[in-house]
Amino acid sequence: MPESENKQSTETIWPEEALKIIEEHKDNSNLVILDVRPEDEFEVEHIPGAINLDYDGHEFKKKVEKIDKGKSYIIYCRSGVRGEYFMGIMKDLGFPHVYNILGGFVGWKLSKLPLTK
């Protein structure tokens, strides 16, 4: 998470970097791991601690408008493409700290990082 809480920060980060941030902030409720894959994929397996916010096409913006802008978010989709797109939407909506995992869930899994089934 960024050092300056006043500066907007949105970027795509390596899976290992995401894990480091998650581990460093495991007791911090201001960091949210957001899985934007369809719910059925999320239920099979996901990153530990993640919550599912199914991207659901054009409905994503409406869903995101309802979540807390005061928190920092690590988001991921299946391959990283939608995550990058949705990170941009969140930035446009004024979310100050949003990170997308490079390669999405596939990148995380290929990096042999922890999973929850």
VOKOLLO-759104 format. One record per residue: x, y, z of N, C-alpha, C, O in turn; residue number from 0; residue in one letter. Coordinates in steps of 0.05 Angstrom, whole numbers, always signed. Layout:
! VOKOLLO-759104
nx->X, ny->Y, nz->Z, cax->X, cay->Y, caz->Z, cx->X, cy->Y, cz->Z, ox->X, oy->Y, oz->Z, num->NUM, residuo->A;
...
***
This chain:
! VOKOLLO-759104
nx->+17, ny->-23, nz->+0, cax->+0, cay->+0, caz->+0, cx->+18, cy->+25, cz->+0, ox->+40, oy->+24, oz->+11, num->0, residuo->M;
nx->+9, ny->+46, nz->-12, cax->+26, cay->+69, caz->-16, cx->+33, cy->+83, cz->+11, ox->+18, oy->+81, oz->+30, num->1, residuo->P;
nx->+55, ny->+96, nz->+11, cax->+64, cay->+111, caz->+35, cx->+46, cy->+135, cz->+40, ox->+39, oy->+141, oz->+63, num->2, residuo->E;
nx->+39, ny->+149, nz->+19, cax->+22, cay->+173, caz->+21, cx->-7, cy->+166, cz->+17, ox->-15, oy->+157, oz->-4, num->3, residuo->S;
nx->-23, ny->+170, nz->+38, cax->-51, cay->+164, caz->+36, cx->-67, cy->+184, cz->+19, ox->-90, oy->+180, oz->+12, num->4, residuo->E;
nx->-54, ny->+207, nz->+13, cax->-68, cay->+228, caz->-2, cx->-64, cy->+225, cz->-32, ox->-79, oy->+237, oz->-48, num->5, residuo->N;
nx->-45, ny->+209, nz->-41, cax->-39, cay->+206, caz->-69, cx->-54, cy->+181, cz->-80, ox->-55, oy->+160, oz->-68, num->6, residuo->K;
nx->-65, ny->+185, nz->-104, cax->-79, cay->+163, caz->-117, cx->-58, cy->+144, cz->-129, ox->-39, oy->+153, oz->-141, num->7, residuo->Q;
nx->-62, ny->+118, nz->-126, cax->-44, cay->+98, caz->-136, cx->-59, cy->+75, cz->-148, ox->-74, oy->+61, oz->-133, num->8, residuo->S;
nx->-57, ny->+72, nz->-173, cax->-68, cay->+48, caz->-187, cx->-47, cy->+37, cz->-204, ox->-35, oy->+51, oz->-221, num->9, residuo->T;
nx->-42, ny->+11, nz->-201, cax->-21, cay->-2, caz->-218, cx->-25, cy->-32, cz->-218, ox->-39, oy->-43, oz->-201, num->10, residuo->E;
nx->-13, ny->-44, nz->-238, cax->-13, cay->-73, caz->-240, cx->+12, cy->-83, cz->-227, ox->+34, oy->-73, oz->-233, num->11, residuo->T;
nx->+9, ny->-103, nz->-210, cax->+32, cay->-113, caz->-195, cx->+35, cy->-143, cz->-199, ox->+16, oy->-157, oz->-206, num->12, residuo->I;
nx->+60, ny->-153, nz->-195, cax->+65, cay->-181, caz->-198, cx->+51, cy->-197, cz->-176, ox->+46, oy->-186, oz->-154, num->13, residuo->W;
nx->+44, ny->-222, nz->-181, cax->+31, cay->-238, caz->-160, cx->+46, cy->-239, cz->-134, ox->+35, oy->-237, oz->-113, num->14, residuo->P;
nx->+73, ny->-242, nz->-136, cax->+89, cay->-243, caz->-112, cx->+88, cy->-217, cz->-96, ox->+89, oy->-217, oz->-72, num->15, residuo->E;
nx->+87, ny->-194, nz->-110, cax->+84, cay->-168, caz->-97, cx->+57, cy->-166, cz->-83, ox->+55, oy->-155, oz->-61, num->16, residuo->E;
nx->+36, ny->-176, nz->-97, cax->+10, cay->-176, caz->-84, cx->+10, cy->-192, cz->-59, ox->-1, oy->-184, oz->-38, num->17, residuo->A;
nx->+22, ny->-216, nz->-59, cax->+24, cay->-233, caz->-36, cx->+38, cy->-219, cz->-13, ox->+30, oy->-220, oz->+10, num->18, residuo->L;
nx->+60, ny->-205, nz->-20, cax->+75, cay->-190, caz->+1, cx->+57, cy->-169, cz->+14, ox->+58, oy->-166, oz->+38, num->19, residuo->K;
nx->+42, ny->-154, nz->-2, cax->+24, cay->-133, caz->+8, cx->+3, cy->-146, cz->+26, ox->-3, oy->-136, oz->+47, num->20, residuo->I;
nx->-8, ny->-168, nz->+16, cax->-29, cay->-182, caz->+31, cx->-18, cy->-192, cz->+58, ox->-31, oy->-188, oz->+79, num->21, residuo->I;
nx->+6, ny->-203, nz->+58, cax->+17, cay->-214, caz->+83, cx->+24, cy->-191, cz->+102, ox->+20, oy->-193, oz->+126, num->22, residuo->E;
nx->+34, ny->-169, nz->+91, cax->+42, cay->-146, caz->+108, cx->+17, cy->-132, cz->+121, ox->+19, oy->-120, oz->+142, num->23, residuo->E;
nx->-6, ny->-135, nz->+108, cax->-30, cay->-122, caz->+118, cx->-52, cy->-142, cz->+125, ox->-76, oy->-135, oz->+125, num->24, residuo->H;
nx->-44, ny->-166, nz->+133, cax->-64, cay->-187, caz->+139, cx->-83, cy->-180, cz->+162, ox->-106, oy->-190, oz->+163, num->25, residuo->K;
nx->-74, ny->-163, nz->+180, cax->-91, cay->-155, caz->+202, cx->-103, cy->-127, cz->+198, ox->-115, oy->-116, oz->+216, num->26, residuo->D;
nx->-101, ny->-117, nz->+173, cax->-111, cay->-90, caz->+167, cx->-137, cy->-93, cz->+151, ox->-137, oy->-102, oz->+128, num->27, residuo->N;
nx->-159, ny->-86, nz->+163, cax->-185, cay->-88, caz->+149, cx->-188, cy->-67, cz->+127, ox->-209, oy->-67, oz->+113, num->28, residuo->S;
nx->-169, ny->-50, nz->+123, cax->-170, cay->-30, caz->+102, cx->-160, cy->-41, cz->+75, ox->-160, oy->-26, oz->+55, num->29, residuo->N;
nx->-150, ny->-65, nz->+75, cax->-141, cay->-78, caz->+50, cx->-161, cy->-99, cz->+43, ox->-166, oy->-117, oz->+59, num->30, residuo->L;
nx->-173, ny->-97, nz->+19, cax->-193, cay->-116, caz->+10, cx->-182, cy->-130, cz->-15, ox->-172, oy->-117, oz->-34, num->31, residuo->V;
nx->-184, ny->-156, nz->-16, cax->-177, cay->-172, caz->-40, cx->-203, cy->-178, cz->-54, ox->-220, oy->-191, oz->-44, num->32, residuo->I;
nx->-205, ny->-168, nz->-79, cax->-230, cay->-169, caz->-94, cx->-226, cy->-187, cz->-118, ox->-211, oy->-181, oz->-136, num->33, residuo->L;
nx->-241, ny->-209, nz->-118, cax->-241, cay->-228, caz->-141, cx->-265, cy->-220, cz->-158, ox->-288, oy->-223, oz->-150, num->34, residuo->D;
nx->-259, ny->-212, nz->-183, cax->-281, cay->-203, caz->-201, cx->-289, cy->-224, cz->-221, ox->-302, oy->-218, oz->-241, num->35, residuo->V;
nx->-281, ny->-249, nz->-216, cax->-289, cay->-271, caz->-234, cx->-318, cy->-279, cz->-228, ox->-329, oy->-272, oz->-207, num->36, residuo->R;
nx->-330, ny->-294, nz->-246, cax->-357, cay->-305, caz->-240, cx->-357, cy->-321, cz->-214, ox->-337, oy->-334, oz->-207, num->37, residuo->P;
nx->-379, ny->-320, nz->-200, cax->-382, cay->-334, caz->-174, cx->-375, cy->-363, cz->-175, ox->-363, oy->-374, oz->-157, num->38, residuo->E;
nx->-383, ny->-377, nz->-197, cax->-377, cay->-406, caz->-198, cx->-347, cy->-411, cz->-199, ox->-338, oy->-431, oz->-188, num->39, residuo->D;
nx->-331, ny->-394, nz->-212, cax->-302, cay->-397, caz->-212, cx->-290, cy->-392, cz->-185, ox->-272, oy->-406, oz->-175, num->40, residuo->E;
nx->-301, ny->-371, nz->-172, cax->-292, cay->-364, caz->-145, cx->-296, cy->-387, cz->-126, ox->-279, oy->-392, oz->-109, num->41, residuo->F;
nx->-319, ny->-400, nz->-128, cax->-326, cay->-422, caz->-109, cx->-307, cy->-446, cz->-112, ox->-304, oy->-461, oz->-93, num->42, residuo->E;
nx->-296, ny->-450, nz->-136, cax->-278, cay->-473, caz->-140, cx->-252, cy->-468, cz->-125, ox->-243, oy->-485, oz->-110, num->43, residuo->V;
nx->-240, ny->-445, nz->-129, cax->-216, cay->-437, caz->-113, cx->-211, cy->-407, cz->-118, ox->-218, oy->-395, oz->-138, num->44, residuo->E;
nx->-198, ny->-395, nz->-98, cax->-192, cay->-367, caz->-99, cx->-169, cy->-360, cz->-80, ox->-159, oy->-377, oz->-65, num->45, residuo->H;
nx->-160, ny->-335, nz->-81, cax->-139, cay->-326, caz->-64, cx->-150, cy->-324, cz->-35, ox->-172, oy->-314, oz->-31, num->46, residuo->I;
nx->-135, ny->-334, nz->-15, cax->-145, cay->-333, caz->+12, cx->-152, cy->-305, cz->+21, ox->-137, oy->-286, oz->+16, num->47, residuo->P;
nx->-176, ny->-302, nz->+33, cax->-184, cay->-276, caz->+43, cx->-199, cy->-259, cz->+22, ox->-209, oy->-238, oz->+28, num->48, residuo->G;
nx->-201, ny->-269, nz->-3, cax->-214, cay->-254, caz->-24, cx->-244, cy->-254, cz->-21, ox->-255, oy->-274, oz->-10, num->49, residuo->A;
nx->-257, ny->-233, nz->-30, cax->-286, cay->-233, caz->-32, cx->-293, cy->-231, cz->-61, ox->-278, oy->-219, oz->-77, num->50, residuo->I;
nx->-316, ny->-242, nz->-68, cax->-324, cay->-243, caz->-96, cx->-343, cy->-220, cz->-103, ox->-363, oy->-216, oz->-89, num->51, residuo->N;
nx->-336, ny->-206, nz->-124, cax->-353, cay->-185, caz->-135, cx->-354, cy->-190, cz->-165, ox->-340, oy->-178, oz->-181, num->52, residuo->L;
nx->-370, ny->-210, nz->-172, cax->-373, cay->-218, caz->-200, cx->-376, cy->-194, cz->-218, ox->-393, oy->-177, oz->-214, num->53, residuo->D;
nx->-358, ny->-192, nz->-238, cax->-357, cay->-168, caz->-255, cx->-384, cy->-164, cz->-270, ox->-392, oy->-141, oz->-275, num->54, residuo->Y;
nx->-398, ny->-185, nz->-277, cax->-425, cay->-183, caz->-288, cx->-428, cy->-162, cz->-310, ox->-447, oy->-146, oz->-309, num->55, residuo->D;
nx->-408, ny->-161, nz->-328, cax->-410, cay->-142, caz->-350, cx->-413, cy->-113, cz->-342, ox->-398, oy->-103, oz->-325, num->56, residuo->G;
nx->-432, ny->-99, nz->-353, cax->-435, cay->-70, caz->-348, cx->-446, cy->-64, cz->-320, ox->-448, oy->-40, oz->-313, num->57, residuo->H;
nx->-454, ny->-84, nz->-305, cax->-465, cay->-79, caz->-278, cx->-442, cy->-74, cz->-258, ox->-448, oy->-66, oz->-235, num->58, residuo->E;
nx->-418, ny->-79, nz->-266, cax->-395, cay->-77, caz->-247, cx->-394, cy->-48, cz->-235, ox->-390, oy->-45, oz->-211, num->59, residuo->F;
nx->-397, ny->-28, nz->-252, cax->-395, cay->-1, caz->-242, cx->-415, cy->+5, cz->-220, ox->-409, oy->+18, oz->-200, num->60, residuo->K;
nx->-440, ny->-5, nz->-224, cax->-460, cay->-1, caz->-203, cx->-453, cy->-15, cz->-177, ox->-457, oy->-4, oz->-156, num->61, residuo->K;
nx->-441, ny->-39, nz->-179, cax->-433, cay->-53, caz->-155, cx->-410, cy->-39, cz->-141, ox->-411, oy->-36, oz->-117, num->62, residuo->K;
nx->-391, ny->-29, nz->-156, cax->-368, cay->-16, caz->-145, cx->-375, cy->+10, cz->-131, ox->-363, oy->+18, oz->-111, num->63, residuo->V;
nx->-395, ny->+24, nz->-142, cax->-403, cay->+50, caz->-130, cx->-413, cy->+46, cz->-102, ox->-415, oy->+65, oz->-86, num->64, residuo->E;
nx->-420, ny->+21, nz->-94, cax->-431, cay->+15, caz->-67, cx->-410, cy->+7, cz->-47, ox->-416, oy->+5, oz->-23, num->65, residuo->K;
nx->-385, ny->+3, nz->-56, cax->-365, cay->-5, caz->-36, cx->-348, cy->+18, cz->-26, ox->-348, oy->+40, oz->-38, num->66, residuo->I;
nx->-334, ny->+14, nz->-5, cax->-320, cay->+35, caz->+10, cx->-295, cy->+46, cz->-5, ox->-277, oy->+30, oz->-11, num->67, residuo->D;
nx->-295, ny->+71, nz->-12, cax->-273, cay->+84, caz->-26, cx->-250, cy->+89, cz->-7, ox->-228, oy->+96, oz->-16, num->68, residuo->K;
nx->-254, ny->+87, nz->+19, cax->-233, cay->+92, caz->+38, cx->-214, cy->+69, cz->+42, ox->-194, oy->+71, oz->+57, num->69, residuo->G;
nx->-219, ny->+46, nz->+29, cax->-202, cay->+23, caz->+32, cx->-184, cy->+20, cz->+8, ox->-188, oy->+33, oz->-13, num->70, residuo->K;
nx->-163, ny->+4, nz->+11, cax->-146, cay->-3, caz->-12, cx->-154, cy->-30, cz->-23, ox->-163, oy->-47, oz->-7, num->71, residuo->S;
nx->-151, ny->-34, nz->-48, cax->-161, cay->-59, caz->-61, cx->-139, cy->-72, cz->-78, ox->-125, oy->-58, oz->-93, num->72, residuo->Y;
nx->-137, ny->-98, nz->-76, cax->-122, cay->-114, caz->-95, cx->-143, cy->-130, cz->-110, ox->-159, oy->-145, oz->-98, num->73, residuo->I;
nx->-144, ny->-126, nz->-136, cax->-165, cay->-140, caz->-152, cx->-152, cy->-159, cz->-171, ox->-129, oy->-156, oz->-180, num->74, residuo->I;
nx->-168, ny->-179, nz->-178, cax->-158, cay->-198, caz->-198, cx->-182, cy->-211, cz->-212, ox->-204, oy->-214, oz->-201, num->75, residuo->Y;
nx->-178, ny->-218, nz->-237, cax->-197, cay->-233, caz->-253, cx->-184, cy->-260, cz->-261, ox->-166, oy->-269, oz->-246, num->76, residuo->C;
nx->-192, ny->-272, nz->-282, cax->-180, cay->-297, caz->-290, cx->-152, cy->-294, cz->-301, ox->-134, oy->-307, oz->-292, num->77, residuo->R;
nx->-149, ny->-275, nz->-320, cax->-123, cay->-272, caz->-333, cx->-110, cy->-245, cz->-331, ox->-87, oy->-241, oz->-340, num->78, residuo->S;
nx->-123, ny->-226, nz->-318, cax->-112, cay->-199, caz->-314, cx->-123, cy->-178, cz->-332, ox->-120, oy->-154, oz->-326, num->79, residuo->G;
nx->-136, ny->-185, nz->-354, cax->-146, cay->-166, caz->-373, cx->-170, cy->-150, cz->-361, ox->-170, oy->-125, oz->-361, num->80, residuo->V;
nx->-190, ny->-164, nz->-352, cax->-213, cay->-150, caz->-339, cx->-205, cy->-135, cz->-314, ox->-215, oy->-114, oz->-308, num->81, residuo->R;
nx->-186, ny->-147, nz->-299, cax->-176, cay->-134, caz->-275, cx->-164, cy->-106, cz->-282, ox->-169, oy->-87, oz->-267, num->82, residuo->G;
nx->-149, ny->-105, nz->-303, cax->-137, cay->-80, caz->-312, cx->-159, cy->-60, cz->-319, ox->-158, oy->-36, oz->-312, num->83, residuo->E;
nx->-179, ny->-69, nz->-334, cax->-202, cay->-53, caz->-342, cx->-217, cy->-42, cz->-318, ox->-224, oy->-19, oz->-316, num->84, residuo->Y;
nx->-223, ny->-60, nz->-299, cax->-239, cay->-53, caz->-275, cx->-222, cy->-35, cz->-256, ox->-234, oy->-19, oz->-242, num->85, residuo->F;
nx->-196, ny->-39, nz->-256, cax->-179, cay->-21, caz->-240, cx->-183, cy->+8, cz->-251, ox->-184, oy->+27, oz->-235, num->86, residuo->M;
nx->-184, ny->+11, nz->-277, cax->-188, cay->+37, caz->-289, cx->-215, cy->+49, cz->-282, ox->-217, oy->+73, oz->-277, num->87, residuo->G;
nx->-236, ny->+32, nz->-281, cax->-263, cay->+42, caz->-273, cx->-261, cy->+51, cz->-244, ox->-272, oy->+72, oz->-237, num->88, residuo->I;
nx->-249, ny->+36, nz->-227, cax->-247, cay->+44, caz->-199, cx->-231, cy->+69, cz->-195, ox->-238, oy->+86, oz->-179, num->89, residuo->M;
nx->-210, ny->+73, nz->-211, cax->-195, cay->+98, caz->-211, cx->-212, cy->+121, cz->-219, ox->-213, oy->+142, oz->-206, num->90, residuo->K;
nx->-227, ny->+118, nz->-240, cax->-246, cay->+139, caz->-250, cx->-267, cy->+146, cz->-229, ox->-276, oy->+168, oz->-228, num->91, residuo->D;
nx->-275, ny->+126, nz->-213, cax->-295, cay->+131, caz->-193, cx->-284, cy->+143, cz->-167, ox->-298, oy->+148, oz->-148, num->92, residuo->L;
nx->-257, ny->+147, nz->-167, cax->-245, cay->+160, caz->-144, cx->-233, cy->+142, cz->-123, ox->-226, oy->+152, oz->-101, num->93, residuo->G;
nx->-230, ny->+116, nz->-129, cax->-217, cay->+99, caz->-110, cx->-187, cy->+105, cz->-110, ox->-174, oy->+105, oz->-130, num->94, residuo->F;
nx->-176, ny->+112, nz->-86, cax->-148, cay->+122, caz->-86, cx->-127, cy->+100, cz->-89, ox->-105, oy->+106, oz->-99, num->95, residuo->P;
nx->-132, ny->+76, nz->-80, cax->-111, cay->+55, caz->-80, cx->-122, cy->+29, cz->-90, ox->-136, oy->+14, oz->-76, num->96, residuo->H;
nx->-116, ny->+23, nz->-116, cax->-125, cay->-2, caz->-128, cx->-102, cy->-14, cz->-143, ox->-88, oy->-1, oz->-159, num->97, residuo->V;
nx->-98, ny->-40, nz->-138, cax->-77, cay->-55, caz->-151, cx->-89, cy->-79, cz->-165, ox->-106, oy->-93, oz->-154, num->98, residuo->Y;
nx->-80, ny->-84, nz->-190, cax->-89, cay->-107, caz->-206, cx->-66, cy->-127, cz->-206, ox->-43, oy->-120, oz->-210, num->99, residuo->N;
nx->-73, ny->-153, nz->-202, cax->-52, cay->-174, caz->-203, cx->-46, cy->-181, cz->-232, ox->-64, oy->-189, oz->-247, num->100, residuo->I;
nx->-21, ny->-178, nz->-240, cax->-12, cay->-185, caz->-267, cx->-17, cy->-214, cz->-272, ox->-9, oy->-231, oz->-257, num->101, residuo->L;
nx->-31, ny->-220, nz->-294, cax->-38, cay->-248, caz->-300, cx->-62, cy->-259, cz->-286, ox->-70, oy->-281, oz->-290, num->102, residuo->G;
nx->-74, ny->-242, nz->-268, cax->-98, cay->-250, caz->-254, cx->-94, cy->-275, cz->-238, ox->-73, oy->-281, oz->-227, num->103, residuo->G;
nx->-116, ny->-290, nz->-235, cax->-116, cay->-315, caz->-220, cx->-97, cy->-335, cz->-233, ox->-84, oy->-351, oz->-219, num->104, residuo->F;
nx->-96, ny->-336, nz->-259, cax->-78, cay->-354, caz->-273, cx->-49, cy->-349, cz->-265, ox->-34, oy->-367, oz->-259, num->105, residuo->V;
nx->-41, ny->-323, nz->-265, cax->-14, cay->-315, caz->-257, cx->-8, cy->-323, cz->-228, ox->+14, oy->-332, oz->-222, num->106, residuo->G;
nx->-28, ny->-319, nz->-211, cax->-25, cay->-326, caz->-182, cx->-20, cy->-356, cz->-180, ox->-2, oy->-365, oz->-166, num->107, residuo->W;
nx->-36, ny->-371, nz->-194, cax->-35, cay->-401, caz->-192, cx->-9, cy->-411, cz->-204, ox->+4, oy->-429, oz->-192, num->108, residuo->K;
nx->+0, ny->-400, nz->-227, cax->+25, cay->-408, caz->-239, cx->+49, cy->-401, cz->-221, ox->+69, oy->-415, oz->-223, num->109, residuo->L;
nx->+46, ny->-381, nz->-205, cax->+67, cay->-373, caz->-186, cx->+67, cy->-391, cz->-161, ox->+84, oy->-387, oz->-144, num->110, residuo->S;
nx->+48, ny->-410, nz->-160, cax->+46, cay->-429, caz->-138, cx->+42, cy->-415, cz->-111, ox->+55, oy->-422, oz->-91, num->111, residuo->K;
nx->+26, ny->-394, nz->-111, cax->+19, cay->-380, caz->-87, cx->-5, cy->-392, cz->-73, ox->-19, oy->-408, oz->-86, num->112, residuo->L;
nx->-10, ny->-386, nz->-48, cax->-32, cay->-399, caz->-33, cx->-60, cy->-396, cz->-46, ox->-66, oy->-375, oz->-58, num->113, residuo->P;
nx->-76, ny->-417, nz->-43, cax->-103, cay->-417, caz->-53, cx->-122, cy->-428, cz->-32, ox->-114, oy->-443, oz->-15, num->114, residuo->L;
nx->-147, ny->-420, nz->-34, cax->-168, cay->-431, caz->-17, cx->-188, cy->-445, cz->-35, ox->-196, oy->-434, oz->-56, num->115, residuo->T;
nx->-196, ny->-469, nz->-28, cax->-215, cay->-484, caz->-44, cx->-241, cy->-486, cz->-29, ox->-260, oy->-498, oz->-39, num->116, residuo->K;
***
